[in-house]
Amino acid sequence: MSSWDAMIDSLRVVAAPDGTAAGALSACCIADHAGNVWGQSEHFPGFNAEEATALMALFANPIDRASEGIVIGGSRYVFLNGGDEDGVVRGKRGSEHGVVVVKTKTAFVIGIHGDNLETRQVSAHVEQFGDYLSSQGM
């Protein structure tokens, strides 16, 4: 198992505040700002350069870009909040699916969840993972 596979396995499991497993992300990915995937879970829908460019623009100017939403793997999520100041953007698709994207110096950490988890749980988990990558210089 590569180090990226181990990181993806770790990223998939969302822990409750007491440390027990609260659930698993539906899909997750770590990719660079150009859209090159470094590691992804089995059901991740894909990520490409066009989506990476749009994410960079959304992070840089969320007010002007919010109406475009967050597109991951061809699926559009309604932008909820976030931007460069937060280092994270959050979105929803319908009432059952959400996405959290953390931007580090060199990477995006993307977590997609179903209604088995709340966006706030996923956001805290994905942000913590992004903090770890940042601490490693990524």
LUMLO-169093 format. One line per field, with one value per residue (C-alpha): residue number from 1; residue in three letters; x, y, z. Coordinates in steps of 0.05 Angstrom, whole numbers, plus 5000, padded with zeros to 4 digits. Layout:
REM LUMLO-169093
seq c(NUM  ...) $
type c(ALA  ...) $
xx c(X  ...) $
yy c(Y  ...) $
zz c(Z  ...) $
//
This chain:
REM LUMLO-169093
seq c(1  2  3  4  5  6  7  8  9  10  11  12  13  14  15  16  17  18  19  20  21  22  23  24  25  26  27  28  29  30  31  32  33  34  35  36  37  38  39  40  41  42  43  44  45  46  47  48  49  50  51  52  53  54  55  56  57  58  59  60  61  62  63  64  65  66  67  68  69  70  71  72  73  74  75  76  77  78  79  80  81  82  83  84  85  86  87  88  89  90  91  92  93  94  95  96  97  98  99  100  101  102  103  104  105  106  107  108  109  110  111  112  113  114  115  116  117  118  119  120  121  122  123  124  125  126  127  128  129  130  131  132  133  134  135  136  137  138) $
type c(MET  SER  SER  TRP  ASP  ALA  MET  ILE  ASP  SER  LEU  ARG  VAL  VAL  ALA  ALA  PRO  ASP  GLY  THR  ALA  ALA  GLY  ALA  LEU  SER  ALA  CYS  CYS  ILE  ALA  ASP  HIS  ALA  GLY  ASN  VAL  TRP  GLY  GLN  SER  GLU  HIS  PHE  PRO  GLY  PHE  ASN  ALA  GLU  GLU  ALA  THR  ALA  LEU  MET  ALA  LEU  PHE  ALA  ASN  PRO  ILE  ASP  ARG  ALA  SER  GLU  GLY  ILE  VAL  ILE  GLY  GLY  SER  ARG  TYR  VAL  PHE  LEU  ASN  GLY  GLY  ASP  GLU  ASP  GLY  VAL  VAL  ARG  GLY  LYS  ARG  GLY  SER  GLU  HIS  GLY  VAL  VAL  VAL  VAL  LYS  THR  LYS  THR  ALA  PHE  VAL  ILE  GLY  ILE  HIS  GLY  ASP  ASN  LEU  GLU  THR  ARG  GLN  VAL  SER  ALA  HIS  VAL  GLU  GLN  PHE  GLY  ASP  TYR  LEU  SER  SER  GLN  GLY  MET) $
xx c(5000  5029  5032  4977  4932  4943  4927  4863  4842  4854  4816  4755  4739  4708  4714  4665  4690  4701  4747  4700  4684  4624  4621  4657  4661  4626  4689  4752  4813  4879  4900  4946  4923  4930  4879  4929  4902  4953  4906  4831  4781  4748  4684  4713  4680  4743  4776  4808  4847  4784  4752  4818  4821  4749  4764  4824  4780  4726  4775  4804  4738  4679  4630  4635  4643  4591  4537  4581  4581  4632  4642  4675  4674  4624  4573  4554  4546  4513  4566  4549  4609  4683  4742  4816  4810  4781  4822  4759  4696  4633  4575  4511  4477  4404  4389  4432  4502  4555  4626  4683  4746  4808  4862  4933  4996  5001  4939  4864  4835  4765  4713  4645  4592  4522  4467  4503  4546  4535  4574  4602  4631  4661  4688  4724  4754  4776  4804  4844  4872  4889  4925  4966  4987  5003  5047  5085  5099  5045) $
yy c(5000  5068  5126  5161  5099  5100  5174  5163  5107  5153  5210  5167  5152  5211  5207  5233  5281  5222  5189  5134  5126  5170  5146  5145  5195  5172  5191  5231  5254  5291  5328  5385  5454  5433  5377  5319  5267  5242  5193  5178  5131  5077  5115  5184  5213  5244  5312  5349  5412  5452  5436  5454  5521  5536  5518  5565  5621  5605  5606  5672  5707  5669  5727  5734  5659  5631  5626  5577  5529  5475  5423  5357  5299  5334  5342  5412  5429  5493  5537  5546  5585  5593  5621  5636  5668  5603  5557  5516  5517  5477  5457  5416  5377  5365  5347  5285  5302  5351  5368  5401  5424  5447  5485  5479  5510  5456  5412  5404  5356  5337  5301  5281  5257  5230  5240  5192  5251  5325  5377  5406  5337  5328  5399  5392  5326  5349  5414  5375  5332  5395  5423  5360  5367  5441  5422  5376  5434  5416) $
zz c(5000  4980  5028  4987  4994  5069  5072  5032  5079  5138  5104  5090  5163  5200  5276  5327  5380  5428  5376  5354  5281  5263  5191  5125  5069  5005  4967  4977  4939  4946  4883  4864  4842  4769  4777  4780  4828  4879  4913  4913  4943  4902  4887  4875  4812  4783  4782  4724  4706  4688  4756  4791  4755  4775  4847  4849  4822  4874  4931  4907  4896  4928  4924  4848  4835  4884  4831  4791  4850  4863  4808  4825  4777  4734  4791  4812  4885  4909  4942  5016  5044  5048  5009  5014  5082  5110  5066  5056  5013  5027  4982  4978  4923  4939  5011  5013  4987  5007  4991  5030  4995  5033  4996  5021  4991  4938  4943  4948  4998  4975  5017  4991  5039  5038  5090  5137  5159  5172  5133  5198  5218  5149  5147  5213  5191  5122  5150  5201  5145  5105  5167  5170  5096  5108  5167  5119  5073  5023) $
//
